[in-house]
Amino acid sequence: MKEKIKAHLFTLPRWFAIPFFGSAVLLGAVLAGGINSNAWLAFIAAMLVMAGGHAFNSFLDYAWTGLDKGEVEERSAEKDYTGGQNIIEQGIVSARETAINGIVCYALSAIPISFLILRVGWQVVILWVIGMLITFWYAKAK
């Protein structure tokens, strides 16, 4: 059970990547006019979309493209720094649980996005949806 909780909270979302994605969001905010509450809302939304994308990509690699099925030599590149590449194959979490993890992160990102829609405008939804769809394009292109 402890291993499953760790997988859902840390391994699947891959929070260690925040410095890379977070700096891009904050740099964009600075270039757009400074760090304010809208920038922090965008940062939180982007991090939740990123976490959902990482979790959902693990699901897609297993269930959709099949990259994480079969013999180790046939799988996508092993990433020892997260263990996320074979977390379903090892039986730590199921494919269904992994998909739900990603969907929950996407759903949670709707909270800061809702505030941004009220403050900035509905156009934010376009970027939000594209951010989530990139997971599918990435998984299929591998």
C-alpha positions as CSV (number, residue, x, y, z in Angstrom):
1,M,0.0,0.0,0.0
2,K,2.8,2.4,0.9
3,E,4.4,1.7,-2.5
4,K,1.1,2.5,-4.3
5,I,0.6,5.8,-2.5
6,K,4.2,6.8,-3.3
7,A,3.5,5.9,-7.0
8,H,0.4,8.0,-7.2
9,L,1.8,11.0,-5.3
10,F,5.4,11.1,-6.6
11,T,6.4,8.7,-9.3
12,L,3.5,9.2,-11.8
13,P,3.4,13.0,-11.6
14,R,7.2,13.3,-11.7
15,W,7.2,16.5,-9.6
16,F,11.0,16.7,-10.0
17,A,10.5,18.2,-13.4
18,I,8.9,21.4,-12.0
19,P,12.1,23.5,-12.3
20,F,12.1,22.8,-16.0
21,F,8.4,23.4,-16.8
22,G,7.9,25.9,-14.0
23,S,10.7,28.2,-15.1
24,A,9.2,28.4,-18.6
25,V,5.8,29.4,-17.2
26,L,7.3,32.0,-14.9
27,L,9.6,33.4,-17.6
28,G,6.6,33.8,-19.9
29,A,4.8,35.7,-17.1
30,V,7.7,38.0,-16.6
31,L,8.0,38.7,-20.3
32,A,4.2,39.3,-20.4
33,G,4.4,41.9,-17.7
34,G,5.5,40.6,-14.4
35,I,4.7,38.2,-11.6
36,N,1.3,38.7,-10.2
37,S,-1.6,36.5,-9.0
38,N,-2.4,35.5,-12.6
39,A,1.1,34.2,-13.2
40,W,0.9,32.1,-10.0
41,L,-2.5,30.7,-11.1
42,A,-1.0,29.9,-14.5
43,F,2.0,28.2,-12.8
44,I,-0.3,26.0,-10.6
45,A,-2.4,25.1,-13.6
46,A,0.6,24.3,-15.7
47,M,2.1,22.1,-13.0
48,L,-1.1,20.1,-12.6
49,V,-1.4,19.7,-16.4
50,M,2.2,18.6,-16.5
51,A,1.7,16.1,-13.6
52,G,-1.4,14.8,-15.4
53,G,0.4,14.5,-18.6
54,H,3.2,12.5,-17.1
55,A,0.8,10.1,-15.4
56,F,-1.4,9.8,-18.5
57,N,1.6,9.2,-20.7
58,S,2.6,6.2,-18.5
59,F,-0.9,4.9,-19.2
60,L,-0.8,5.6,-22.9
61,D,2.7,3.9,-23.2
62,Y,1.2,0.8,-21.7
63,A,-2.3,0.6,-23.0
64,W,-2.4,2.6,-26.3
65,T,1.0,2.3,-27.9
66,G,2.2,-0.8,-26.1
67,L,5.7,0.7,-25.6
68,D,5.8,-0.5,-22.0
69,K,4.6,-4.0,-22.6
70,G,6.5,-7.1,-23.5
71,E,10.2,-7.9,-22.9
72,V,12.4,-5.2,-21.4
73,E,14.4,-4.9,-24.7
74,E,11.2,-4.1,-26.6
75,R,10.0,-1.4,-24.2
76,S,10.6,2.3,-24.5
77,A,13.8,3.6,-23.0
78,E,14.2,2.8,-19.3
79,K,14.3,5.8,-17.1
80,D,15.9,4.9,-13.8
81,Y,15.4,8.3,-12.3
82,T,11.6,7.9,-12.0
83,G,10.7,4.3,-12.5
84,G,7.7,5.5,-14.3
85,Q,8.3,3.6,-17.5
86,N,7.4,0.3,-16.1
87,I,5.2,1.0,-13.0
88,I,2.2,-0.7,-14.5
89,E,4.1,-3.6,-15.8
90,Q,5.6,-4.2,-12.3
91,G,2.0,-4.3,-10.9
92,I,2.6,-1.4,-8.5
93,V,-0.5,0.4,-10.0
94,S,-3.0,-0.7,-12.6
95,A,-3.5,0.9,-16.0
96,R,-6.9,2.1,-14.8
97,E,-5.4,3.7,-11.6
98,T,-2.8,5.4,-13.7
99,A,-5.3,6.9,-16.1
100,I,-7.4,8.1,-13.1
101,N,-4.3,9.7,-11.6
102,G,-3.8,11.7,-14.8
103,I,-7.5,12.6,-15.1
104,V,-7.6,13.8,-11.5
105,C,-4.6,16.1,-12.1
106,Y,-6.3,17.5,-15.2
107,A,-9.5,18.0,-13.3
108,L,-7.7,19.8,-10.5
109,S,-6.1,22.1,-13.0
110,A,-9.6,23.3,-13.9
111,I,-9.7,25.2,-10.6
112,P,-6.9,27.7,-11.3
113,I,-8.0,27.8,-15.0
114,S,-11.5,28.9,-13.9
115,F,-10.0,31.8,-12.0
116,L,-7.8,32.7,-15.0
117,I,-10.9,32.6,-17.3
118,L,-12.6,35.1,-15.0
119,R,-9.6,37.4,-14.8
120,V,-8.1,37.1,-18.3
121,G,-10.7,35.7,-20.7
122,W,-12.0,32.4,-22.2
123,Q,-9.0,32.2,-24.6
124,V,-7.1,30.6,-21.7
125,V,-9.1,27.4,-22.3
126,I,-7.5,27.0,-25.8
127,L,-4.0,26.8,-24.3
128,W,-5.2,24.6,-21.4
129,V,-6.8,22.1,-23.8
130,I,-3.7,22.1,-26.1
131,G,-1.5,21.5,-23.1
132,M,-3.5,18.4,-22.2
133,L,-3.7,17.1,-25.8
134,I,0.1,17.3,-26.2
135,T,0.3,14.1,-24.1
136,F,-1.6,12.2,-26.8
137,W,0.5,13.6,-29.6
138,Y,3.7,12.9,-27.7
139,A,2.7,9.3,-26.9
140,K,1.7,8.5,-30.5
141,A,4.8,10.1,-32.0
142,K,7.3,8.0,-29.9
